[in-house]
Protein backbone atom coordinates (compact mmCIF):
# COMPACT_ATOMS: atom_id res chain seq x y z
CA UNK A 1 0.00 0.00 0.00
CA UNK A 2 1.44 3.33 -1.08
CA UNK A 3 1.99 5.95 1.61
CA UNK A 4 2.43 9.59 0.59
CA UNK A 5 5.96 10.80 1.20
CA UNK A 6 4.86 13.87 3.14
CA UNK A 7 3.68 11.67 6.01
CA UNK A 8 7.29 10.66 6.71
CA UNK A 9 8.37 14.30 6.58
CA UNK A 10 5.64 15.16 9.05
CA UNK A 11 6.67 12.43 11.47
CA UNK A 12 10.32 13.50 11.34
CA UNK A 13 9.51 17.17 11.87
CA UNK A 14 11.00 18.13 8.51
CA UNK A 15 7.64 19.21 7.10
CA UNK A 16 7.45 21.87 9.81
CA UNK A 17 10.99 23.00 9.06
CA UNK A 18 10.27 23.29 5.35
CA UNK A 19 7.09 25.22 6.08
CA UNK A 20 8.99 27.72 8.22
CA UNK A 21 11.68 28.16 5.56
CA UNK A 22 9.13 28.80 2.84
CA UNK A 23 7.11 31.20 4.95
CA UNK A 24 10.21 33.24 5.68
CA UNK A 25 10.80 33.61 1.94
CA UNK A 26 7.56 35.59 1.71
CA UNK A 27 9.18 38.46 3.63
CA UNK A 28 11.39 39.21 0.60
CA UNK A 29 9.37 37.29 -1.93
CA UNK A 30 11.29 35.16 -4.39
CA UNK A 31 8.83 32.28 -4.43
CA UNK A 32 8.69 32.34 -8.23
CA UNK A 33 11.22 33.58 -10.82
CA UNK A 34 9.58 37.01 -10.90
CA UNK A 35 11.61 37.62 -7.73
CA UNK A 36 9.47 40.58 -6.59
CA UNK A 37 11.23 41.15 -3.25
CA UNK A 38 8.10 42.51 -1.58
CA UNK A 39 7.12 41.61 1.97
CA UNK A 40 4.04 39.50 1.53
CA UNK A 41 4.02 38.69 5.26
CA UNK A 42 3.00 42.32 5.69
CA UNK A 43 0.49 41.86 2.90
CA UNK A 44 2.47 43.82 0.34
CA UNK A 45 1.22 42.88 -3.13
CA UNK A 46 3.54 41.07 -5.51
CA UNK A 47 3.51 41.03 -9.32
CA UNK A 48 1.04 38.12 -9.08
CA UNK A 49 -1.35 40.52 -7.30
CA UNK A 50 -1.17 38.36 -4.19
CA UNK A 51 -0.30 39.11 -0.59
CA UNK A 52 -0.18 36.94 2.51
CA UNK A 53 -3.41 34.97 2.22
CA UNK A 54 -3.95 32.33 -0.47
CA UNK A 55 -6.69 32.98 -3.01
CA UNK A 56 -8.84 29.91 -3.62
CA UNK A 57 -11.13 30.52 -6.56
CA UNK A 58 -12.72 27.09 -6.50
CA UNK A 59 -12.29 23.65 -5.00
CA UNK A 60 -14.17 20.73 -6.45
CA UNK A 61 -14.11 17.19 -7.76
CA UNK A 62 -12.73 17.19 -11.29
CA UNK A 63 -13.06 14.28 -13.71
CA UNK A 64 -11.21 15.87 -16.63
CA UNK A 65 -7.59 15.18 -15.70
CA UNK A 66 -5.63 12.27 -17.14
CA UNK A 67 -7.32 8.90 -16.38
CA UNK A 68 -4.47 7.86 -14.08
CA UNK A 69 -5.34 10.81 -11.87
CA UNK A 70 -9.09 11.28 -12.20
CA UNK A 71 -9.74 7.56 -12.51
CA UNK A 72 -11.96 5.76 -14.98
CA UNK A 73 -14.46 2.93 -14.96
CA UNK A 74 -12.17 0.88 -17.19
CA UNK A 75 -9.04 0.94 -15.04
CA UNK A 76 -9.95 1.95 -11.50
CA UNK A 77 -12.79 4.20 -10.45
CA UNK A 78 -14.20 7.50 -11.58
CA UNK A 79 -14.09 9.26 -8.23
CA UNK A 80 -12.13 12.14 -9.74
CA UNK A 81 -9.38 14.29 -8.30
CA UNK A 82 -10.04 16.94 -5.68
CA UNK A 83 -8.69 20.09 -7.32
CA UNK A 84 -8.02 23.35 -5.54
CA UNK A 85 -7.83 26.22 -8.03
CA UNK A 86 -5.76 29.22 -6.99
CA UNK A 87 -6.42 32.69 -8.37
CA UNK A 88 -3.95 35.30 -9.59
CA UNK A 89 -1.64 33.14 -11.72
CA UNK A 90 1.94 34.39 -12.15
CA UNK A 91 1.50 34.20 -15.95
CA UNK A 92 -0.85 36.30 -18.08
CA UNK A 93 -1.60 34.03 -21.02
CA UNK A 94 -3.83 35.73 -23.59
CA UNK A 95 -5.51 32.37 -24.30
CA UNK A 96 -5.97 31.19 -20.70
CA UNK A 97 -9.02 28.95 -20.40
CA UNK A 98 -9.23 29.82 -16.69
CA UNK A 99 -8.89 33.57 -17.27
CA UNK A 100 -11.96 34.28 -15.11
CA UNK A 101 -9.90 33.40 -12.03
CA UNK A 102 -6.30 33.73 -13.21
CA UNK A 103 -6.47 37.33 -14.43
CA UNK A 104 -9.16 38.96 -12.36
CA UNK A 105 -7.34 39.88 -9.14
CA UNK A 106 -9.76 42.59 -8.00
CA UNK A 107 -12.71 40.21 -8.08
CA UNK A 108 -10.64 37.38 -6.59
CA UNK A 109 -9.75 39.42 -3.50
CA UNK A 110 -12.93 38.17 -1.86
CA UNK A 111 -11.70 34.58 -2.24
CA UNK A 112 -8.76 34.96 0.13
CA UNK A 113 -8.79 32.23 2.76
CA UNK A 114 -6.80 31.41 5.88
CA UNK A 115 -4.27 28.59 6.03
CA UNK A 116 -6.65 26.73 8.33
CA UNK A 117 -9.49 27.01 5.82
CA UNK A 118 -7.24 25.75 3.02
CA UNK A 119 -6.43 22.70 5.15
CA UNK A 120 -10.14 22.13 5.73
CA UNK A 121 -10.73 22.12 1.98
CA UNK A 122 -8.24 19.29 1.56
CA UNK A 123 -10.02 17.21 4.20
CA UNK A 124 -13.44 17.99 2.73
CA UNK A 125 -12.29 16.75 -0.67
CA UNK A 126 -10.68 13.65 0.83
CA UNK A 127 -13.96 12.87 2.60
CA UNK A 128 -15.61 12.77 -0.83
CA UNK A 129 -13.38 9.80 -1.76
CA UNK A 130 -11.33 11.58 -4.42
CA UNK A 131 -8.21 9.85 -5.70
CA UNK A 132 -5.76 12.67 -4.94
CA UNK A 133 -5.62 16.34 -4.00
CA UNK A 134 -4.55 18.58 -6.88
CA UNK A 135 -3.22 22.13 -6.53
CA UNK A 136 -3.83 24.08 -9.74
CA UNK A 137 -1.62 27.14 -10.35
CA UNK A 138 0.07 26.70 -6.95
CA UNK A 139 3.42 28.40 -7.60
CA UNK A 140 2.80 31.78 -5.95
CA UNK A 141 1.15 30.19 -2.89
CA UNK A 142 3.59 27.37 -2.15
CA UNK A 143 4.43 28.50 1.42
CA UNK A 144 0.76 28.75 2.33
CA UNK A 145 0.03 25.36 0.76
CA UNK A 146 2.80 23.60 2.70
CA UNK A 147 1.64 25.18 5.95
CA UNK A 148 -1.89 23.99 5.21
CA UNK A 149 -0.69 20.48 4.36
CA UNK A 150 0.88 20.22 7.80
CA UNK A 151 -2.43 21.14 9.44
CA UNK A 152 -4.34 18.79 7.15
CA UNK A 153 -2.03 15.88 8.04
CA UNK A 154 -2.84 16.49 11.69
CA UNK A 155 -6.48 16.06 10.71
CA UNK A 156 -6.02 12.84 8.75
CA UNK A 157 -4.87 13.83 5.23
CA UNK A 158 -3.35 10.78 3.53
CA UNK A 159 -3.88 11.20 -0.24
CA UNK A 160 -1.21 11.84 -2.90
CA UNK A 161 -0.68 15.53 -3.64
CA UNK A 162 -0.47 16.78 -7.23
CA UNK A 163 1.53 19.90 -8.18
CA UNK A 164 -0.25 21.17 -11.31
CA UNK A 165 1.89 24.03 -12.59
CA UNK A 166 2.70 26.24 -15.57
CA UNK A 167 6.38 25.45 -14.78
CA UNK A 168 7.44 29.05 -14.17
CA UNK A 169 8.81 27.81 -10.87
CA UNK A 170 11.90 28.45 -8.77
CA UNK A 171 14.25 25.46 -8.52
CA UNK A 172 15.14 26.52 -4.99
CA UNK A 173 11.48 26.30 -3.98
CA UNK A 174 10.97 23.01 -5.81
CA UNK A 175 13.86 21.49 -3.85
CA UNK A 176 11.95 22.34 -0.67
CA UNK A 177 8.95 20.44 -2.08
CA UNK A 178 10.93 17.23 -2.55
CA UNK A 179 8.98 14.54 -0.72
CA UNK A 180 5.91 16.73 -0.18
CA UNK A 181 4.42 16.31 -3.64
CA UNK A 182 4.51 12.78 -5.00
CA UNK A 183 3.00 13.73 -8.36
CA UNK A 184 4.14 16.55 -10.63
CA UNK A 185 1.92 17.73 -13.47
CA UNK A 186 3.91 20.48 -15.19
CA UNK A 187 2.79 22.22 -18.35
CA UNK A 188 5.53 23.26 -20.77
CA UNK A 189 4.18 26.06 -22.93
CA UNK A 190 6.90 27.46 -25.20
CA UNK A 191 10.33 26.75 -26.64
CA UNK A 192 11.01 30.41 -27.50
CA UNK A 193 11.18 33.22 -24.95
CA UNK A 194 9.84 35.67 -27.53
CA UNK A 195 6.47 33.95 -27.50
CA UNK A 196 6.51 33.51 -23.74
CA UNK A 197 6.69 37.25 -23.31
CA UNK A 198 4.38 38.13 -26.21
CA UNK A 199 1.56 35.80 -25.20
CA UNK A 200 2.07 35.22 -21.46
CA UNK A 201 3.88 38.42 -20.36
CA UNK A 202 6.71 36.40 -18.83
CA UNK A 203 10.47 36.74 -19.25
CA UNK A 204 12.91 33.87 -19.76
CA UNK A 205 10.15 31.25 -19.67
CA UNK A 206 12.15 28.60 -21.52
CA UNK A 207 15.17 28.44 -19.22
CA UNK A 208 13.11 28.63 -16.03
CA UNK A 209 10.54 26.06 -17.12
CA UNK A 210 13.13 23.60 -18.37
CA UNK A 211 15.16 23.91 -15.18
CA UNK A 212 12.00 23.42 -13.11
CA UNK A 213 10.98 20.31 -15.03
CA UNK A 214 14.49 18.90 -14.74
CA UNK A 215 14.26 19.33 -10.96
CA UNK A 216 10.86 17.62 -10.81
CA UNK A 217 12.34 14.78 -12.84
CA UNK A 218 15.27 14.52 -10.43
CA UNK A 219 12.82 14.06 -7.58
CA UNK A 220 10.42 11.49 -9.02
CA UNK A 221 12.04 10.15 -12.21
CA UNK A 222 10.16 8.85 -15.22
CA UNK A 223 8.57 5.75 -13.72
CA UNK A 224 4.97 6.03 -12.60
CA UNK A 225 4.00 4.19 -9.43
CA UNK A 226 0.50 2.90 -10.10
CA UNK A 227 -1.92 1.05 -7.81
CA UNK A 228 -5.29 -0.14 -9.07
CA UNK A 229 -4.94 1.98 -12.19
CA UNK A 230 -4.23 5.19 -10.25
CA UNK A 231 -0.96 7.12 -10.26
CA UNK A 232 0.50 7.45 -6.78
CA UNK A 233 3.90 8.92 -7.64
CA UNK A 234 5.61 10.25 -10.75
CA UNK A 235 5.43 12.98 -13.35
CA UNK A 236 3.36 13.69 -16.44
CA UNK A 237 4.49 16.59 -18.62
CA UNK A 238 1.66 18.39 -20.37
CA UNK A 239 2.00 20.22 -23.66
CA UNK A 240 -0.79 22.17 -25.33
CA UNK A 241 -0.62 22.35 -29.13
CA UNK A 242 -1.11 25.96 -30.22
CA UNK A 243 -2.10 27.29 -33.68
CA UNK A 244 0.76 28.25 -36.01
CA UNK A 245 3.14 26.28 -33.78
CA UNK A 246 3.42 29.18 -31.34
CA UNK A 247 4.32 26.57 -28.72
CA UNK A 248 7.38 25.41 -30.69
CA UNK A 249 6.34 21.82 -30.13
CA UNK A 250 9.27 20.09 -31.82
CA UNK A 251 11.90 21.80 -29.68
CA UNK A 252 9.81 21.19 -26.57
CA UNK A 253 9.50 17.49 -27.37
CA UNK A 254 13.22 17.36 -28.15
CA UNK A 255 14.00 18.79 -24.71
CA UNK A 256 11.80 16.17 -23.05
CA UNK A 257 13.35 13.40 -25.12
CA UNK A 258 16.80 14.55 -24.05
CA UNK A 259 15.74 14.43 -20.42
CA UNK A 260 14.35 10.89 -20.62
CA UNK A 261 12.48 9.19 -23.47
CA UNK A 262 10.45 7.24 -20.91
CA UNK A 263 8.81 10.32 -19.38
CA UNK A 264 5.03 10.28 -19.62
CA UNK A 265 3.55 13.02 -21.79
CA UNK A 266 0.08 14.41 -22.05
CA UNK A 267 -0.23 16.11 -25.42
CA UNK A 268 -3.37 18.21 -25.55
CA UNK A 269 -5.39 19.31 -28.56
CA UNK A 270 -8.08 21.12 -26.54
CA UNK A 271 -7.00 24.65 -27.52
CA UNK A 272 -9.76 27.03 -28.49
CA UNK A 273 -9.52 30.82 -28.68
CA UNK A 274 -10.82 32.57 -25.61
CA UNK A 275 -10.15 35.76 -23.68
CA UNK A 276 -7.66 38.01 -25.54
CA UNK A 277 -6.81 35.27 -28.04
CA UNK A 278 -10.06 36.00 -29.81
CA UNK A 279 -8.47 39.16 -31.18
CA UNK A 280 -4.88 37.89 -31.42
CA UNK A 281 -4.13 37.07 -35.07
CA UNK A 282 -2.02 33.94 -34.71
CA UNK A 283 -4.12 32.47 -31.90
CA UNK A 284 -7.67 33.33 -32.98
CA UNK A 285 -8.56 29.88 -34.33
CA UNK A 286 -8.59 26.26 -33.21
CA UNK A 287 -5.69 24.05 -34.20
CA UNK A 288 -5.88 22.28 -37.56
CA UNK A 289 -5.70 18.55 -38.04
CA UNK A 290 -2.38 18.81 -39.86
CA UNK A 291 -0.87 20.72 -36.93
CA UNK A 292 -2.07 17.96 -34.62
CA UNK A 293 -0.73 15.19 -36.86
CA UNK A 294 2.63 16.92 -37.17
CA UNK A 295 3.11 16.82 -33.40
CA UNK A 296 2.27 13.11 -33.40
CA UNK A 297 4.88 12.58 -36.13
CA UNK A 298 7.47 14.40 -34.03
CA UNK A 299 6.64 12.25 -31.02
CA UNK A 300 7.22 9.15 -33.15
CA UNK A 301 10.48 10.55 -34.51
CA UNK A 302 11.76 11.27 -31.00
CA UNK A 303 10.49 7.92 -29.67
CA UNK A 304 8.26 9.49 -27.03
CA UNK A 305 5.74 6.71 -26.54
CA UNK A 306 4.49 6.98 -22.95
CA UNK A 307 1.50 8.89 -21.72
CA UNK A 308 -1.69 10.36 -23.13
CA UNK A 309 -2.77 11.92 -26.41
CA UNK A 310 -6.04 13.80 -26.70
CA UNK A 311 -8.16 13.10 -29.73
CA UNK A 312 -8.09 15.86 -32.32
CA UNK A 313 -11.58 17.19 -31.65
CA UNK A 314 -11.23 17.80 -27.92
CA UNK A 315 -11.66 21.55 -27.74
CA UNK A 316 -15.24 21.30 -26.53
CA UNK A 317 -14.41 19.02 -23.61
CA UNK A 318 -12.49 21.39 -21.35
CA UNK A 319 -14.54 24.57 -21.12
CA UNK A 320 -14.79 25.63 -17.50
CA UNK A 321 -17.30 28.18 -16.33
CA UNK A 322 -16.11 29.77 -13.11
CA UNK A 323 -19.38 31.60 -12.68
CA UNK A 324 -20.29 28.33 -10.96
CA UNK A 325 -17.44 28.02 -8.46
CA UNK A 326 -18.80 24.80 -6.94
CA UNK A 327 -18.98 22.95 -10.27
CA UNK A 328 -17.04 24.88 -12.93
CA UNK A 329 -16.72 21.78 -15.12
CA UNK A 330 -20.39 20.83 -15.10
CA UNK A 331 -21.56 19.91 -18.58
C-alpha positions in Angstrom: 0.0 0.0 0.0 1.4 3.3 -1.1 2.0 5.9 1.6 2.4 9.6 0.6 6.0 10.8 1.2 4.9 13.9 3.1 3.7 11.7 6.0 7.3 10.7 6.7 8.4 14.3 6.6 5.6 15.2 9.1 6.7 12.4 11.5 10.3 13.5 11.3 9.5 17.2 11.9 11.0 18.1 8.5 7.6 19.2 7.1 7.4 21.9 9.8 11.0 23.0 9.1 10.3 23.3 5.3 7.1 25.2 6.1 9.0 27.7 8.2 11.7 28.2 5.6 9.1 28.8 2.8 7.1 31.2 4.9 10.2 33.2 5.7 10.8 33.6 1.9 7.6 35.6 1.7 9.2 38.5 3.6 11.4 39.2 0.6 9.4 37.3 -1.9 11.3 35.2 -4.4 8.8 32.3 -4.4 8.7 32.3 -8.2 11.2 33.6 -10.8 9.6 37.0 -10.9 11.6 37.6 -7.7 9.5 40.6 -6.6 11.2 41.1 -3.2 8.1 42.5 -1.6 7.1 41.6 2.0 4.0 39.5 1.5 4.0 38.7 5.3 3.0 42.3 5.7 0.5 41.9 2.9 2.5 43.8 0.3 1.2 42.9 -3.1 3.5 41.1 -5.5 3.5 41.0 -9.3 1.0 38.1 -9.1 -1.4 40.5 -7.3 -1.2 38.4 -4.2 -0.3 39.1 -0.6 -0.2 36.9 2.5 -3.4 35.0 2.2 -4.0 32.3 -0.5 -6.7 33.0 -3.0 -8.8 29.9 -3.6 -11.1 30.5 -6.6 -12.7 27.1 -6.5 -12.3 23.6 -5.0 -14.2 20.7 -6.5 -14.1 17.2 -7.8 -12.7 17.2 -11.3 -13.1 14.3 -13.7 -11.2 15.9 -16.6 -7.6 15.2 -15.7 -5.6 12.3 -17.1 -7.3 8.9 -16.4 -4.5 7.9 -14.1 -5.3 10.8 -11.9 -9.1 11.3 -12.2 -9.7 7.6 -12.5 -12.0 5.8 -15.0 -14.5 2.9 -15.0 -12.2 0.9 -17.2 -9.0 0.9 -15.0 -9.9 2.0 -11.5 -12.8 4.2 -10.5 -14.2 7.5 -11.6 -14.1 9.3 -8.2 -12.1 12.1 -9.7 -9.4 14.3 -8.3 -10.0 16.9 -5.7 -8.7 20.1 -7.3 -8.0 23.4 -5.5 -7.8 26.2 -8.0 -5.8 29.2 -7.0 -6.4 32.7 -8.4 -3.9 35.3 -9.6 -1.6 33.1 -11.7 1.9 34.4 -12.1 1.5 34.2 -16.0 -0.9 36.3 -18.1 -1.6 34.0 -21.0 -3.8 35.7 -23.6 -5.5 32.4 -24.3 -6.0 31.2 -20.7 -9.0 28.9 -20.4 -9.2 29.8 -16.7 -8.9 33.6 -17.3 -12.0 34.3 -15.1 -9.9 33.4 -12.0 -6.3 33.7 -13.2 -6.5 37.3 -14.4 -9.2 39.0 -12.4 -7.3 39.9 -9.1 -9.8 42.6 -8.0 -12.7 40.2 -8.1 -10.6 37.4 -6.6 -9.8 39.4 -3.5 -12.9 38.2 -1.9 -11.7 34.6 -2.2 -8.8 35.0 0.1 -8.8 32.2 2.8 -6.8 31.4 5.9 -4.3 28.6 6.0 -6.6 26.7 8.3 -9.5 27.0 5.8 -7.2 25.7 3.0 -6.4 22.7 5.2 -10.1 22.1 5.7 -10.7 22.1 2.0 -8.2 19.3 1.6 -10.0 17.2 4.2 -13.4 18.0 2.7 -12.3 16.7 -0.7 -10.7 13.7 0.8 -14.0 12.9 2.6 -15.6 12.8 -0.8 -13.4 9.8 -1.8 -11.3 11.6 -4.4 -8.2 9.8 -5.7 -5.8 12.7 -4.9 -5.6 16.3 -4.0 -4.5 18.6 -6.9 -3.2 22.1 -6.5 -3.8 24.1 -9.7 -1.6 27.1 -10.3 0.1 26.7 -6.9 3.4 28.4 -7.6 2.8 31.8 -5.9 1.1 30.2 -2.9 3.6 27.4 -2.1 4.4 28.5 1.4 0.8 28.7 2.3 0.0 25.4 0.8 2.8 23.6 2.7 1.6 25.2 6.0 -1.9 24.0 5.2 -0.7 20.5 4.4 0.9 20.2 7.8 -2.4 21.1 9.4 -4.3 18.8 7.2 -2.0 15.9 8.0 -2.8 16.5 11.7 -6.5 16.1 10.7 -6.0 12.8 8.7 -4.9 13.8 5.2 -3.4 10.8 3.5 -3.9 11.2 -0.2 -1.2 11.8 -2.9 -0.7 15.5 -3.6 -0.5 16.8 -7.2 1.5 19.9 -8.2 -0.2 21.2 -11.3 1.9 24.0 -12.6 2.7 26.2 -15.6 6.4 25.4 -14.8 7.4 29.1 -14.2 8.8 27.8 -10.9 11.9 28.4 -8.8 14.2 25.5 -8.5 15.1 26.5 -5.0 11.5 26.3 -4.0 11.0 23.0 -5.8 13.9 21.5 -3.8 11.9 22.3 -0.7 9.0 20.4 -2.1 10.9 17.2 -2.6 9.0 14.5 -0.7 5.9 16.7 -0.2 4.4 16.3 -3.6 4.5 12.8 -5.0 3.0 13.7 -8.4 4.1 16.5 -10.6 1.9 17.7 -13.5 3.9 20.5 -15.2 2.8 22.2 -18.4 5.5 23.3 -20.8 4.2 26.1 -22.9 6.9 27.5 -25.2 10.3 26.8 -26.6 11.0 30.4 -27.5 11.2 33.2 -24.9 9.8 35.7 -27.5 6.5 34.0 -27.5 6.5 33.5 -23.7 6.7 37.3 -23.3 4.4 38.1 -26.2 1.6 35.8 -25.2 2.1 35.2 -21.5 3.9 38.4 -20.4 6.7 36.4 -18.8 10.5 36.7 -19.2 12.9 33.9 -19.8 10.1 31.3 -19.7 12.2 28.6 -21.5 15.2 28.4 -19.2 13.1 28.6 -16.0 10.5 26.1 -17.1 13.1 23.6 -18.4 15.2 23.9 -15.2 12.0 23.4 -13.1 11.0 20.3 -15.0 14.5 18.9 -14.7 14.3 19.3 -11.0 10.9 17.6 -10.8 12.3 14.8 -12.8 15.3 14.5 -10.4 12.8 14.1 -7.6 10.4 11.5 -9.0 12.0 10.1 -12.2 10.2 8.8 -15.2 8.6 5.8 -13.7 5.0 6.0 -12.6 4.0 4.2 -9.4 0.5 2.9 -10.1 -1.9 1.0 -7.8 -5.3 -0.1 -9.1 -4.9 2.0 -12.2 -4.2 5.2 -10.2 -1.0 7.1 -10.3 0.5 7.5 -6.8 3.9 8.9 -7.6 5.6 10.2 -10.7 5.4 13.0 -13.3 3.4 13.7 -16.4 4.5 16.6 -18.6 1.7 18.4 -20.4 2.0 20.2 -23.7 -0.8 22.2 -25.3 -0.6 22.4 -29.1 -1.1 26.0 -30.2 -2.1 27.3 -33.7 0.8 28.3 -36.0 3.1 26.3 -33.8 3.4 29.2 -31.3 4.3 26.6 -28.7 7.4 25.4 -30.7 6.3 21.8 -30.1 9.3 20.1 -31.8 11.9 21.8 -29.7 9.8 21.2 -26.6 9.5 17.5 -27.4 13.2 17.4 -28.1 14.0 18.8 -24.7 11.8 16.2 -23.1 13.4 13.4 -25.1 16.8 14.6 -24.0 15.7 14.4 -20.4 14.3 10.9 -20.6 12.5 9.2 -23.5 10.5 7.2 -20.9 8.8 10.3 -19.4 5.0 10.3 -19.6 3.6 13.0 -21.8 0.1 14.4 -22.0 -0.2 16.1 -25.4 -3.4 18.2 -25.6 -5.4 19.3 -28.6 -8.1 21.1 -26.5 -7.0 24.6 -27.5 -9.8 27.0 -28.5 -9.5 30.8 -28.7 -10.8 32.6 -25.6 -10.1 35.8 -23.7 -7.7 38.0 -25.5 -6.8 35.3 -28.0 -10.1 36.0 -29.8 -8.5 39.2 -31.2 -4.9 37.9 -31.4 -4.1 37.1 -35.1 -2.0 33.9 -34.7 -4.1 32.5 -31.9 -7.7 33.3 -33.0 -8.6 29.9 -34.3 -8.6 26.3 -33.2 -5.7 24.0 -34.2 -5.9 22.3 -37.6 -5.7 18.6 -38.0 -2.4 18.8 -39.9 -0.9 20.7 -36.9 -2.1 18.0 -34.6 -0.7 15.2 -36.9 2.6 16.9 -37.2 3.1 16.8 -33.4 2.3 13.1 -33.4 4.9 12.6 -36.1 7.5 14.4 -34.0 6.6 12.2 -31.0 7.2 9.1 -33.1 10.5 10.5 -34.5 11.8 11.3 -31.0 10.5 7.9 -29.7 8.3 9.5 -27.0 5.7 6.7 -26.5 4.5 7.0 -22.9 1.5 8.9 -21.7 -1.7 10.4 -23.1 -2.8 11.9 -26.4 -6.0 13.8 -26.7 -8.2 13.1 -29.7 -8.1 15.9 -32.3 -11.6 17.2 -31.7 -11.2 17.8 -27.9 -11.7 21.6 -27.7 -15.2 21.3 -26.5 -14.4 19.0 -23.6 -12.5 21.4 -21.4 -14.5 24.6 -21.1 -14.8 25.6 -17.5 -17.3 28.2 -16.3 -16.1 29.8 -13.1 -19.4 31.6 -12.7 -20.3 28.3 -11.0 -17.4 28.0 -8.5 -18.8 24.8 -6.9 -19.0 23.0 -10.3 -17.0 24.9 -12.9 -16.7 21.8 -15.1 -20.4 20.8 -15.1 -21.6 19.9 -18.6 
